[in-house]
Amino acid sequence: MRATFKNISLQFKFPAGTSRGVLDEKPSSLLFLEENNQIGIGECSTIPGLSIDPEDSYENKLNELCTAINNGQHPYSVDLSAYPSIIFGLETALLDLHSKESKILFDSAFSRSLAGIPINGLVWMGEKSFMQNQIKEKIKAGFKCIKLKIGALDLDTELEILANIRKEYSKEVIEIRLDANGAFSPSEAMLKLQKLSIFDIHSIEQPVKNCKDWLIKYGQSPIPIALDEELIGIPSEEKENLLILAQPKYIILKPSILGGITACMEWIRLADKHSIGWWVTSALESNIGLNAIAQWTASLGVGMPQGLGTGELYRNNIPSPLQISNGKLYYRKDIKWDLGF
């Protein structure tokens, strides 16, 4: 087996605003494995400021992995425990390498182009008019679930935006999910959640940032809490205790952030044990990583909207069979991959 990697820079079509700031581009690395004239590609994708992978040694670790593989060592002989995104990239590159058909990592009605995956329409932070225009576009495009990133505007403006949605669409017609990205202070969070709750919100992610004392209040929230970033870096032996402490209604799984598909399956097992719902979200990967995540997600037989609508964010994404139509993600096998490498 031979291994190489290639660094790429994904360019957003628009400034992608979160409560942490604005993203204009996102780094990623593609891992290539070659054996018996077959090539497998996986994506090692990080989000600066969110991923726990050490940035200063990231490329060195990729070099170490490739050198070990090229010297005949087992791919998992390299310690990748501090690099969850590289674990995901290696895991999916091996799946692609050993698949019967290139880029078909999991067999399902989705990967056979027979069914789509329901997804949420993501509304990025920005000025009021920018957010309102996004909402209109998502609803017009057929999305039945929209996810709004909040916290950049003042609360009254965000309440007004939500009120305008609910004037036209009930919760039975449009499901609303919120992501605060830790924008609320612990002292004001409960009051803000109460004000937001009157708009029949499905769930909210991370109202308070990195506050362990607030975890015990999640079960008291007037809006169901979906754990997201709170799952990052949690050792296996502490995962169940976190779910018991926080009592979330949902957890959100990002394979690139949490250490790959195998690690996410462990979270799913624990969530099912404690009757906690879950859905899968991409972490701003290119279409290489998104394809792997979407095919895995489809193989799980999901029914609720997933967070897999990020493929259209970039000007320079890799052309692929992934297409969004009427609020669902499809794998169109009549459309060819254009890797261009």
Buried (B, 14 or more C-beta within 10 A) or exposed (E): BEBEBEEBEBEBEBEBBBBBEBBEBBBBBBBBBBBEEEBBBBBBBBBEEBBBBEEEEBEEBBEBBBEBBEEEEEBEEBEBEBBBBBBBBBBBBBBBBEBEEBBBBBBBBBBEBEEBBBBBBBBBBBEEEBBBEBBEEBBEEEBBBBBBBBBBBEBEBBBEBBEBBBEEBEEEEBBBBBBBBBBBEEEEBBEBBEBBBEBBBBBBBBBBBEBEEBBEBBEEBEBBBBBBBBBBBBEEEEBBEBBEBBBBBBBBBBBBBBBBBEBBBBBBEBBEEEEBBBBBBBBBBBBBBBBBBBBBBBBBEBEEBBBBBBBEBBEEBBEBBBBBEEBBBBBEBEBEBEBEE
